[in-house]
């Protein structure tokens, strides 16, 4: 018969143990915490509450949460959190084309179906969903450049670098044809939008106006981002923009 433990396990907490950062490894799980030391393993049932943030199944794996969660100080209950993700100029269509779905060069691809394909394959970058019961304010910062359209010096080279504002030189041609995902916006502009039920999507903002902008994220809501191009013809775009987001607090 094993010897009884020299303490009441039901009354244990983190403060019951002497801390030694040089040798302690703490593993957190939703309902229990294990503290592993060199000579003993003790299961602690009563632990402090651990706040979690849901990255959302529809957000690509390149989304990185930098500082998740919210304040646990009762005198400062404001939520907090930040992160970053990349928005690729080709919207991931070259991955789809190679491995699972013929999408490139399709003139019959509707805007709604195009976004549905990207969303179903976890290729639409987004700010993780607001898991709180109140709207929150999110601040954005946009960095980087991607390629779209020919250079003036060589019209056969479609690698002109542009930023979030897009390729304004090609507005007359591309907007005139009316084939862009968002027909009234500049080609290659970074576009923020929301997806509602049944695949309906709604525009939020685009271009350089998103850099430094503050957006409102409703409960359970995500905000998606994409390069504005013609569905089925993203494959010749290259590089990416990086979206950094930071929760400022509850929306008033």
C-alpha positions, 0 to 999 in steps of 0.5 A, spaced: 500 500 500 502 506 498 504 512 503 498 517 503 500 524 501 503 529 507 498 534 505 490 535 503 490 535 495 483 539 495 486 545 498 492 546 494 494 552 489 499 555 486 502 558 492 502 552 496 509 550 492 516 553 492 517 556 486 524 555 482 524 557 475 530 554 473 527 547 474 519 548 474 515 546 468 508 548 468 503 545 463 496 548 463 490 545 461 482 547 461 481 543 467 487 541 471 494 544 471 500 539 472 507 542 476 513 537 474 519 537 478 525 533 478 523 528 484 515 529 484 509 530 479 503 533 483 496 533 480 493 540 482 485 540 481 484 547 484 487 552 479 487 559 477 482 561 472 486 561 465 483 566 460 483 563 452 482 566 446 479 562 440 483 563 433 477 561 429 476 555 424 476 560 418 482 564 420 488 561 416 494 558 420 499 564 418 495 568 423 499 569 429 496 571 436 501 575 440 498 577 446 491 574 447 486 574 452 483 580 457 485 584 463 484 580 469 484 586 474 478 588 476 479 595 476 481 595 469 476 590 465 478 592 458 479 587 453 486 586 450 490 582 445 494 583 439 497 579 433 498 579 425 497 575 419 499 576 412 495 577 406 497 574 400 496 577 393 495 571 390 489 569 395 492 562 395 489 560 389 496 557 386 495 552 392 488 550 390 490 549 383 496 545 384 492 540 390 485 540 390 481 545 385 481 548 378 480 555 379 485 559 375 483 562 369 476 561 370 471 566 367 465 563 370 467 563 377 462 568 381 465 573 386 461 569 392 463 562 389 470 564 389 470 567 396 466 561 398 472 556 396 477 560 399 473 560 406 472 553 405 480 551 405 482 556 410 485 561 406 481 568 407 486 571 412 482 574 418 482 578 425 480 572 430 473 572 432 470 577 438 469 571 443 466 577 448 459 579 449 460 586 447 463 589 441 471 591 441 475 596 438 481 594 433 486 598 431 490 596 424 497 597 421 499 595 414 506 593 412 509 591 406 508 591 398 505 586 393 505 586 385 500 587 380 500 589 373 506 591 368 511 596 369 512 602 365 519 600 363 517 593 361 509 592 359 511 585 359 513 584 366 507 584 371 511 585 377 510 592 379 510 593 386 504 597 390 502 597 397 495 597 400 492 602 396 493 598 389 495 599 382 491 606 381 494 606 374 490 601 372 483 603 375 481 605 368 482 599 365 480 594 370 474 598 373 472 599 366 471 592 365 467 591 371 470 584 373 474 585 380 472 582 386 470 589 388 468 592 382 468 600 384 475 599 388 482 600 385 485 593 383 490 590 388 487 594 393 487 591 400 480 590 402 477 589 409 470 585 409 465 581 413 461 575 411 454 574 413 450 568 412 449 564 406 456 567 403 453 574 403 459 579 404 459 586 405 465 591 404 468 595 410 474 599 408 480 599 403 487 601 401 491 606 405 485 608 409 485 601 413 492 603 416 491 606 423 484 605 422 480 603 428 474 598 426 469 595 431 468 587 431 461 585 434 461 579 438 462 572 434 464 577 428 471 576 424 473 581 419 477 578 413 482 581 408 483 580 401 487 583 395 482 586 390 483 582 383 478 578 378 476 571 381 479 566 377 485 571 375 489 571 382 495 567 380 500 571 377 500 576 383 506 575 388 508 577 395 504 579 401 502 585 406 502 584 413 496 586 417 497 588 425 491 588 429 491 590 436 484 591 441 484 597 444 478 596 448 470 595 448 467 600 443 462 605 446 
